[in-house]
């Protein structure tokens, strides 16, 4: 549900993943316009055609038909009639248990939201950090956010090597679709300003959820966000205060290089002097900018890590697949 930037990337990734069959897409947009936007994100040779109210994808061997449904509320979609196992709510609008429960009431087995929640859900899973805590009984799940997962992964790598006293994050984030391109009266003074012409300080709930996913840093994380006038590519600027002196930037970089070799789908590093547009099409959750690692004194360190929407979409599918595997294990165990 929701066929914006995140939704289109999820569809694109699922097409090339045998674990998924995208049965339906719910969005208020016109089918021909949705198809047009999709073609811009996957290329005209992406093999996806619009036939009536269906997206038809063919690779020459198999064909997948996905129904487009015009709706804007979770309670309007008969997921049971469509045979849906999991709903990925990528609208960014429905973030509470109350708002997401209608998906379950209409027959979905599970809901995974692409956004951080408002209030408590069954679980917030930052893939690569705390997916081991997931339970087959979880029904309403958040897959976090791109910057939250990036921060949690960065801290997971660092704290596995050295304990920290504190970490603060500045999420330098590409502007989002809920921002206006012009000054426009909204619920917040700063977010009422034009996204395309300003650096806009913003609050973020990411530190809270990082601490929930990574208990070893509980009470040690703070941060805020800066929404900046770029469309693609976001940067995580992390300042770390270590408990003990003697840390070195080169040593930390080696830890991330090793982590990237061990988990290439989640973590990557670069020695190149890249900028935000270079991150387009990057599917890992963090790309550590090794040139940006530096020490200030003997306990304070600066770390830079890039991320992009495609990386978040990839982790959302990882979360959905992880729960499917848990369900399968439970079914097998129960049968045995």
C-alpha positions as CSV (number, residue, x, y, z in Angstrom):
1,X,0.0,0.0,0.0
2,X,1.5,3.2,-1.2
3,X,3.4,3.4,-4.5
4,X,5.7,6.4,-3.9
5,X,9.5,6.2,-4.0
6,X,9.7,3.5,-1.4
7,X,6.8,1.5,-2.8
8,X,8.2,1.5,-6.3
9,X,11.6,0.4,-5.2
10,X,10.0,-2.5,-3.2
11,X,8.1,-3.6,-6.3
12,X,11.2,-3.4,-8.4
13,X,13.3,-5.5,-6.0
14,X,10.5,-8.0,-5.5
15,X,10.3,-8.6,-9.2
16,X,13.8,-10.0,-9.1
17,X,13.3,-12.0,-5.9
18,X,11.7,-15.5,-6.1
19,X,10.6,-15.2,-2.5
20,X,7.9,-12.6,-3.4
21,X,4.9,-12.4,-5.6
22,X,3.4,-8.9,-5.6
23,X,-0.3,-9.6,-5.7
24,X,-1.7,-6.0,-5.5
25,X,-0.7,-2.4,-5.1
26,X,-3.0,0.1,-3.5
27,X,-2.6,3.8,-4.2
28,X,-4.8,6.7,-5.0
29,X,-2.9,7.5,-8.2
30,X,-4.1,6.8,-11.7
31,X,-2.8,3.5,-13.0
32,X,-1.3,5.1,-16.2
33,X,0.6,7.7,-14.1
34,X,1.7,5.1,-11.6
35,X,3.1,3.0,-14.5
36,X,4.8,6.0,-16.0
37,X,6.5,6.8,-12.7
38,X,7.5,3.2,-12.3
39,X,9.1,3.2,-15.8
40,X,11.2,6.2,-14.8
41,X,12.6,4.3,-11.7
42,X,13.3,0.9,-13.4
43,X,13.9,2.0,-17.0
44,X,11.8,1.5,-20.1
45,X,13.4,-2.0,-20.6
46,X,12.2,-3.1,-17.2
47,X,9.7,-5.5,-18.8
48,X,6.6,-4.1,-17.0
49,X,3.5,-3.2,-19.0
50,X,0.2,-1.8,-18.0
51,X,-2.8,-3.9,-19.0
52,X,-6.1,-2.5,-17.8
53,X,-5.6,-2.2,-14.0
54,X,-2.7,-4.6,-13.8
55,X,1.0,-4.3,-14.0
56,X,2.3,-7.2,-16.1
57,X,5.9,-8.1,-15.7
58,X,7.6,-10.7,-17.9
59,X,11.2,-11.9,-18.1
60,X,10.5,-14.1,-21.1
61,X,10.1,-17.2,-18.9
62,X,7.6,-16.2,-16.2
63,X,4.9,-13.6,-16.0
64,X,3.6,-11.8,-12.9
65,X,0.4,-9.9,-12.8
66,X,-0.1,-7.2,-10.1
67,X,-3.5,-5.6,-9.6
68,X,-3.6,-1.8,-9.1
69,X,-6.3,-0.7,-6.6
70,X,-7.4,2.9,-6.1
71,X,-7.8,3.3,-2.4
72,X,-6.4,5.4,0.4
73,X,-7.4,3.7,3.7
74,X,-6.2,0.3,5.1
75,X,-9.8,-0.8,5.8
76,X,-10.9,-0.5,2.2
77,X,-8.8,-3.4,0.8
78,X,-10.0,-7.1,0.9
79,X,-6.6,-8.7,1.4
80,X,-8.2,-12.1,2.2
81,X,-9.9,-12.2,-1.2
82,X,-6.5,-11.4,-2.8
83,X,-4.7,-14.1,-1.0
84,X,-2.2,-11.7,0.6
85,X,0.2,-13.0,3.3
86,X,1.9,-9.7,4.2
87,X,1.0,-6.1,3.5
88,X,3.8,-3.6,3.3
89,X,2.4,-0.2,4.2
90,X,4.7,2.2,2.4
91,X,2.4,5.2,2.7
92,X,4.2,6.8,5.6
93,X,0.7,8.0,6.8
94,X,-0.4,5.0,8.9
95,X,2.0,4.4,11.7
96,X,0.0,3.5,14.8
97,X,-1.5,0.2,15.9
98,X,-5.0,1.6,15.5
99,X,-4.3,2.9,12.0
100,X,-2.7,-0.4,10.8
101,X,-5.0,-2.9,12.4
102,X,-7.6,-2.7,9.6
103,X,-5.1,-4.5,7.3
104,X,-5.3,-7.5,9.7
105,X,-9.1,-7.2,10.0
106,X,-9.3,-7.4,6.2
107,X,-7.4,-10.7,6.1
108,X,-3.7,-9.9,6.0
109,X,-1.6,-12.2,8.1
110,X,1.0,-9.5,8.9
111,X,1.7,-5.8,8.3
112,X,5.1,-4.3,7.8
113,X,5.3,-0.6,7.8
114,X,8.1,1.3,6.1
115,X,8.1,4.0,8.7
116,X,9.0,4.4,12.4
117,X,5.9,3.9,14.5
118,X,3.7,6.3,16.5
119,X,3.4,4.4,19.8
120,X,4.2,0.8,20.3
121,X,3.7,-1.9,17.7
122,X,4.4,-5.6,18.1
123,X,8.0,-5.1,17.1
124,X,10.4,-2.6,15.4
125,X,12.9,-4.7,13.4
126,X,16.1,-3.0,12.2
127,X,17.4,-5.7,9.9
128,X,21.0,-6.5,10.5
129,X,20.7,-5.4,14.1
130,X,17.9,-7.0,16.0
131,X,16.0,-9.4,13.7
132,X,16.9,-12.3,16.0
133,X,14.3,-10.9,18.5
134,X,11.4,-11.3,15.9
135,X,8.7,-13.7,16.8
136,X,6.2,-15.5,14.5
137,X,3.4,-14.1,16.7
138,X,4.3,-10.5,15.7
139,X,1.5,-9.1,13.5
140,X,2.2,-5.4,13.2
141,X,5.8,-4.6,12.6
142,X,7.9,-1.6,11.7
143,X,11.0,-2.0,9.5
144,X,12.3,1.3,10.9
145,X,13.7,4.0,8.7
146,X,16.8,4.4,6.5
147,X,18.7,6.6,8.9
148,X,17.7,4.6,12.0
149,X,19.0,1.3,10.5
150,X,22.1,3.1,9.3
151,X,22.8,4.5,12.8
152,X,22.1,1.2,14.5
153,X,24.4,-0.7,12.1
154,X,27.2,1.9,12.6
155,X,27.0,1.6,16.4
156,X,26.8,-2.2,16.2
157,X,30.1,-2.3,14.4
158,X,31.8,0.3,16.6
159,X,30.6,-1.0,20.0
160,X,31.6,-4.5,19.1
161,X,35.2,-3.2,19.2
162,X,35.2,-0.5,21.8
163,X,32.6,0.8,24.4
164,X,31.2,4.3,23.9
165,X,30.2,6.9,26.5
166,X,27.9,8.7,24.1
167,X,26.9,9.0,20.4
168,X,25.1,11.8,18.7
169,X,23.8,11.7,15.1
170,X,23.0,14.3,12.6
171,X,20.8,12.9,9.8
172,X,21.5,15.0,6.8
173,X,18.5,13.9,4.8
174,X,17.2,14.5,1.3
175,X,13.8,16.2,1.3
176,X,10.8,14.1,1.6
177,X,7.4,14.1,-0.2
178,X,5.6,15.4,2.9
179,X,7.6,18.7,2.6
180,X,6.4,21.6,0.5
181,X,8.6,23.0,-2.3
182,X,7.4,26.5,-1.3
183,X,6.7,28.1,2.1
184,X,3.4,26.6,3.2
185,X,1.7,26.8,6.6
186,X,2.0,23.4,8.2
187,X,1.9,22.0,11.8
188,X,5.6,22.9,12.4
189,X,7.3,26.2,11.9
190,X,10.5,24.9,10.3
191,X,8.8,22.3,8.2
192,X,6.5,25.0,6.8
193,X,9.5,26.4,4.9
194,X,10.4,25.5,1.3
195,X,12.2,22.1,1.1
196,X,13.9,23.0,-2.2
197,X,15.5,26.1,-0.9
198,X,16.5,25.6,2.7
199,X,18.4,23.5,5.1
200,X,15.7,22.7,7.6
201,X,16.5,21.5,11.2
202,X,14.2,18.8,12.3
203,X,13.7,16.4,15.1
204,X,14.0,12.6,14.7
205,X,12.8,9.6,16.8
206,X,15.8,7.6,15.5
207,X,17.9,7.7,18.7
208,X,15.0,6.2,20.7
209,X,14.5,3.3,18.4
210,X,18.3,2.7,18.0
211,X,18.5,2.3,21.7
212,X,15.6,-0.2,21.7
213,X,17.2,-2.3,19.0
214,X,20.7,-2.1,20.5
215,X,20.4,-2.2,24.3
216,X,24.1,-1.9,24.8
217,X,23.8,1.8,23.9
218,X,20.7,2.6,25.9
219,X,20.9,6.1,27.4
220,X,23.9,7.0,25.2
221,X,22.3,8.1,21.9
222,X,21.0,11.5,20.9
223,X,20.5,13.3,17.6
224,X,18.5,15.5,15.2
225,X,18.0,15.8,11.5
226,X,18.7,18.4,8.8
227,X,16.5,18.1,5.7
228,X,18.5,19.6,2.8
229,X,17.5,20.5,-0.8
230,X,18.7,17.4,-2.6
231,X,16.4,14.7,-4.0
232,X,18.6,11.6,-3.7
233,X,21.2,10.5,-1.2
234,X,21.4,11.1,2.6
235,X,24.3,11.3,5.0
236,X,24.6,10.2,8.5
237,X,27.1,12.3,10.5
238,X,27.9,10.5,13.8
239,X,30.0,11.9,16.6
240,X,31.3,9.2,19.0
241,X,32.7,9.7,22.5
242,X,34.6,6.6,23.6
243,X,34.9,5.5,27.2
244,X,38.7,5.0,27.0
245,X,41.4,6.9,25.1
246,X,43.6,5.4,22.5
247,X,41.1,4.9,19.6
248,X,42.4,5.6,16.1
249,X,40.5,6.5,12.9
250,X,42.4,4.0,10.8
251,X,41.5,1.2,13.3
252,X,37.8,2.1,13.1
253,X,38.0,2.1,9.3
254,X,39.5,-1.4,9.4
255,X,36.5,-2.6,11.6
256,X,34.1,-1.3,8.9
257,X,36.1,-2.8,6.1
258,X,35.9,-6.1,7.8
259,X,32.2,-5.7,8.5
260,X,31.6,-4.9,4.8
261,X,33.4,-8.1,3.8
262,X,31.4,-10.2,6.3
263,X,28.0,-8.6,5.4
264,X,28.2,-7.2,1.9
265,X,24.4,-6.9,1.5
266,X,24.2,-4.6,4.5
267,X,27.4,-2.6,4.8
268,X,29.8,-1.1,2.3
269,X,32.8,1.2,2.5
270,X,34.3,3.7,0.0
271,X,37.8,5.3,-0.2
272,X,36.5,7.6,-3.0
273,X,35.6,11.3,-2.4
274,X,31.9,10.8,-3.2
275,X,29.0,13.2,-3.0
276,X,25.3,12.6,-2.4
277,X,24.3,11.9,-6.0
278,X,26.9,9.1,-6.2
279,X,24.8,7.1,-3.7
280,X,21.9,6.6,-6.3
281,X,21.1,2.9,-6.7
282,X,23.0,1.9,-3.5
283,X,21.2,-1.1,-1.9
284,X,23.2,-1.5,1.3
285,X,22.0,0.2,4.5
286,X,25.2,2.2,5.0
287,X,28.1,3.2,2.9
288,X,30.9,4.3,5.2
289,X,32.9,7.2,3.8
290,X,36.4,6.3,5.0
291,X,37.8,9.7,4.2
292,X,35.3,11.2,6.6
293,X,36.5,9.3,9.7
294,X,38.6,11.6,11.9
295,X,39.7,12.0,15.5
296,X,39.3,15.1,17.7
297,X,41.5,14.4,20.7
298,X,42.0,10.9,22.0
299,X,38.4,10.0,22.8
300,X,36.2,11.8,20.3
301,X,35.6,10.6,16.7
302,X,33.6,11.7,13.6
303,X,32.1,9.2,11.3
304,X,30.3,9.7,8.0
305,X,28.0,7.1,6.4
306,X,25.7,7.5,3.3
307,X,22.4,5.8,2.6
308,X,19.6,5.8,0.0
309,X,15.9,4.8,-0.4
310,X,16.8,1.7,-2.2
311,X,18.7,0.4,0.8
312,X,15.7,0.9,3.0
313,X,13.4,-0.8,0.5
314,X,15.8,-3.8,0.5
315,X,15.7,-4.0,4.3
316,X,11.9,-3.9,4.3
317,X,11.8,-7.0,2.1
318,X,14.5,-8.6,4.3
319,X,12.2,-8.1,7.3
320,X,9.2,-9.6,5.4
321,X,11.2,-12.6,4.3
322,X,12.6,-13.1,7.8
323,X,9.1,-13.4,9.2
324,X,8.1,-15.7,6.4
325,X,10.9,-18.0,7.4
326,X,9.9,-17.8,11.0
327,X,6.3,-18.8,10.0
328,X,7.6,-21.7,8.0
329,X,9.7,-22.9,10.8
330,X,6.8,-22.7,13.2
331,X,4.5,-24.6,10.8
332,X,7.1,-27.3,10.4
333,X,7.7,-27.6,14.1
334,X,4.0,-27.7,14.8
335,X,3.5,-30.4,12.2
336,X,6.3,-32.4,13.6
